[in-house]
Amino acid sequence: MGEVLGQTRKLLPATCLQGDNFARLLNETARACLLSPSSPYLRAVRIDFGKSFIIPIGDVIAAPFVHTIFYFSHPESMPQCAHLDTFQNHDRSSILGQLHSYGGGHRILRYHRLLLGWLVLVLIFAWRERAQAIALSAYTFAFNATGLLMTAANCLLNEFQSRYTLTAWELLVIAVVIMLGALPKAELTARRLGNSNFVVRY
């Protein structure tokens, strides 16, 4: 989407980019794309949505920090931010230094890998606890479906930014935690059933 917007800026005369003209033009373009999407637009949406599956969690965590330090390179364009404590008591290096405490260095864990891990947990739970597998799996599936739908909506309406995938990551982590919490209970239930069957046979 960013590439499409960049090409649009190059094709437009300078008068269209002044004041609110470009914003109104973008609104009209968005309306036209949503009502009758073109092939380049759909291709851009598909590419952006694909990026959300391979983005590492480190990029998602780093996004707020990167956007924050943008101020230090362009203070004249954001004078209203100068009085905020974030920018008065810190500089570029100190803000980036806080990134490590949030686990910003994790670049191995990607969304599609954690999603695959959730699916493995669902299959294990279905094998161990067939009675409750459908209900709990559907519950966690709803979390992931909601996150992916929100990501898809962002890809439809804006260019891809890593911070837009944060909701999908949060809901996926919740789904994984729920499945991890359910597995010990399923194992305990299976052992109790096994012991009761042994007593009956005895």
Backbone torsions as a table, in degrees:
resi	resn	phi	psi	omega
1	MET	NA	-37.2	178.4
2	GLY	-62.2	-37.6	178.3
3	GLU	-65.8	-40.0	178.4
4	VAL	-63.1	-44.3	178.9
5	LEU	-64.9	-37.5	178.4
6	GLY	-64.2	-42.2	177.7
7	GLN	-65.5	-35.7	178.5
8	THR	-63.3	-42.2	179.5
9	ARG	-61.7	-38.1	-178.1
10	LYS	-68.7	-31.8	-176.3
11	LEU	-82.6	-18.2	-175.5
12	LEU	-88.9	146.6	174.1
13	PRO	-68.8	161.6	-175.3
14	ALA	-62.6	-30.7	-178.7
15	THR	-65.3	-28.2	179.9
16	CYS	-75.1	-15.9	-177.2
17	LEU	-97.9	1.5	-178.1
18	GLN	-92.1	145.7	176.5
19	GLY	59.5	-135.2	-178.3
20	ASP	-93.2	4.9	-177.1
21	ASN	-62.2	-44.6	-178.1
22	PHE	-68.0	-37.3	178.2
23	ALA	-62.7	-43.7	178.4
24	ARG	-65.5	-37.2	178.1
25	LEU	-65.1	-39.4	177.6
26	LEU	-63.9	-40.0	178.0
27	ASN	-62.2	-42.5	178.6
28	GLU	-66.6	-38.0	178.3
29	THR	-65.4	-43.6	178.9
30	ALA	-62.3	-41.4	179.4
31	ARG	-63.6	-41.7	179.5
32	ALA	-66.7	-39.7	-179.3
33	CYS	-67.4	-39.3	-177.6
34	LEU	-73.2	-34.7	-179.1
35	LEU	-79.3	-37.7	178.6
36	SER	-142.4	76.1	-174.7
37	PRO	-63.9	138.8	178.5
38	SER	-91.3	168.7	-179.4
39	SER	-63.3	-44.4	177.4
40	PRO	-61.2	-37.4	179.2
41	TYR	-65.5	-46.9	179.5
42	LEU	-64.4	-36.0	177.7
43	ARG	-66.0	-39.8	177.9
44	ALA	-65.3	-39.9	177.7
45	VAL	-63.9	-42.6	179.9
46	ARG	-64.0	-40.2	178.6
47	ILE	-65.7	-44.6	179.4
48	ASP	-63.2	-40.9	179.5
49	PHE	-66.3	-35.8	176.4
50	GLY	-65.1	-34.1	178.2
51	LYS	-62.4	-32.4	-177.3
52	SER	-66.6	-20.0	179.8
53	PHE	-85.5	-24.8	-175.0
54	ILE	-107.5	-1.5	-178.4
55	ILE	-70.8	132.5	177.5
56	PRO	-76.3	154.1	-178.7
57	ILE	-63.4	-27.0	178.9
58	GLY	-61.7	-36.8	179.0
59	ASP	-69.1	-35.7	179.7
60	VAL	-67.9	-42.3	179.8
61	ILE	-67.7	-36.3	-176.1
62	ALA	-76.0	-19.6	-174.4
63	ALA	-55.2	-48.8	179.4
64	PRO	-61.2	-34.2	179.9
65	PHE	-70.3	-42.0	179.9
66	VAL	-63.9	-41.2	179.2
67	HIS	-69.0	-30.3	179.2
68	THR	-70.3	-44.8	-177.3
69	ILE	-73.4	-9.1	175.6
70	PHE	-58.1	-29.5	-179.2
71	TYR	-60.6	-40.1	-174.7
72	PHE	-67.4	-21.7	176.8
73	SER	-90.3	-19.8	-177.8
74	HIS	-136.3	56.1	-178.0
75	PRO	-66.7	-28.4	-177.9
76	GLU	-70.3	-24.9	-179.5
77	SER	-86.1	-10.5	179.5
78	MET	-134.1	60.3	-177.2
79	PRO	-64.8	-23.6	-179.1
80	GLN	-69.0	-15.5	-179.1
81	CYS	-89.7	-8.6	-173.0
82	ALA	-63.9	-29.9	-176.5
83	HIS	-85.7	-5.2	-179.5
84	LEU	-72.6	143.0	-179.2
85	ASP	-61.0	-31.4	-178.7
86	THR	-57.2	-36.9	-175.6
87	PHE	-99.6	-17.9	178.8
88	GLN	-80.6	-38.3	-173.2
89	ASN	-101.7	4.0	-178.7
90	HIS	-137.7	162.9	172.4
91	ASP	-127.5	-176.1	-175.5
92	ARG	-58.1	-46.1	-176.3
93	SER	-69.2	-37.9	-178.9
94	SER	-68.8	-35.5	178.3
95	ILE	-69.2	-44.0	177.6
96	LEU	-66.2	-29.2	177.9
97	GLY	-64.9	-28.6	178.0
98	GLN	-74.0	-15.0	-177.2
99	LEU	-62.7	-34.1	-177.0
100	HIS	-66.1	-30.6	179.2
101	SER	-71.3	-14.6	177.9
102	TYR	-99.1	9.1	179.9
103	GLY	74.5	31.1	-177.3
104	GLY	-69.4	-9.4	-179.1
105	GLY	-84.9	-3.8	-177.4
106	HIS	-76.2	106.9	178.8
107	ARG	-116.5	-0.8	-179.8
108	ILE	-84.1	-40.7	-177.1
109	LEU	-75.6	115.6	178.3
110	ARG	-114.5	160.9	-173.3
111	TYR	-60.3	-44.8	-175.8
112	HIS	-67.1	-27.5	177.8
113	ARG	-72.6	-42.2	177.3
114	LEU	-68.0	-35.0	176.9
115	LEU	-64.4	-39.5	176.0
116	LEU	-65.5	-38.2	176.7
117	GLY	-62.7	-40.0	176.8
118	TRP	-62.1	-41.5	179.9
119	LEU	-63.9	-38.4	176.7
120	VAL	-63.0	-42.6	177.9
121	LEU	-62.3	-38.9	177.8
122	VAL	-62.7	-42.6	-179.7
123	LEU	-66.7	-40.4	177.8
124	ILE	-64.3	-43.2	179.7
125	PHE	-64.8	-39.3	178.5
126	ALA	-64.5	-32.5	179.2
127	TRP	-74.7	-35.3	-177.2
128	ARG	-87.4	-33.2	-173.7
129	GLU	-135.5	81.1	-174.2
130	ARG	-68.1	-31.0	-174.2
131	ALA	-65.5	-43.2	-176.8
132	GLN	-101.2	2.8	-174.1
133	ALA	-64.1	-42.2	-175.7
134	ILE	-65.5	-47.2	-176.6
135	ALA	-64.5	-47.9	-177.2
136	LEU	-70.6	-38.1	178.3
137	SER	-64.6	-41.3	177.7
138	ALA	-64.9	-35.4	179.5
139	TYR	-64.1	-48.3	179.6
140	THR	-72.4	-30.7	175.6
141	PHE	-62.2	-37.4	178.7
142	ALA	-62.7	-37.2	176.5
143	PHE	-59.9	-50.6	-176.6
144	ASN	-68.0	-38.2	178.9
145	ALA	-63.4	-39.8	178.5
146	THR	-63.6	-44.4	178.9
147	GLY	-62.6	-41.9	-179.7
148	LEU	-70.1	-35.2	176.9
149	LEU	-65.0	-39.9	177.7
150	MET	-66.3	-38.0	176.8
151	THR	-65.8	-42.7	178.2
152	ALA	-61.8	-39.2	178.8
153	ALA	-63.7	-40.1	177.3
154	ASN	-65.0	-37.5	178.1
155	CYS	-67.3	-31.1	178.5
156	LEU	-72.7	-33.3	-170.8
157	LEU	-103.7	-13.2	-175.3
158	ASN	-153.4	167.2	174.8
159	GLU	-71.6	157.1	-174.4
160	PHE	-68.4	131.6	171.4
161	GLN	-137.2	138.7	-174.2
162	SER	-59.5	-32.4	-177.5
163	ARG	-66.6	-20.3	178.8
164	TYR	-70.4	-16.0	179.3
165	THR	-91.0	-0.5	-175.8
166	LEU	-59.8	-41.9	-179.7
167	THR	-62.1	-42.8	178.9
168	ALA	-62.6	-40.4	176.9
169	TRP	-62.7	-45.3	-178.5
170	GLU	-61.3	-46.2	-178.6
171	LEU	-67.7	-34.1	177.3
172	LEU	-68.0	-41.7	177.8
173	VAL	-62.0	-41.2	177.4
174	ILE	-61.3	-42.7	179.7
175	ALA	-62.8	-40.8	179.2
176	VAL	-66.3	-42.3	179.7
177	VAL	-63.2	-40.0	178.2
178	ILE	-61.7	-44.7	-180.0
179	MET	-67.0	-39.2	177.9
180	LEU	-64.4	-36.3	177.9
181	GLY	-71.6	-28.0	-178.0
182	ALA	-81.2	-25.4	-176.6
183	LEU	-63.7	-45.9	177.7
184	PRO	-59.8	-38.5	178.0
185	LYS	-64.4	-40.1	178.2
186	ALA	-64.9	-38.9	178.4
187	GLU	-65.8	-41.3	178.7
188	LEU	-64.7	-40.7	178.2
189	THR	-64.0	-41.6	179.7
190	ALA	-63.8	-38.3	178.7
191	ARG	-68.0	-39.3	178.3
192	ARG	-64.1	-42.0	177.9
193	LEU	-64.5	-38.3	178.3
194	GLY	-64.7	-40.2	178.4
195	ASN	-67.3	-39.5	-179.9
196	SER	-67.2	-38.6	177.5
197	ASN	-65.4	-36.1	179.0
198	PHE	-65.8	-39.5	-179.6
199	VAL	-66.8	-41.3	-179.9
200	VAL	-63.4	-43.5	-179.9
201	ARG	-66.7	-34.4	-179.1
202	TYR	-67.1	NA	NA
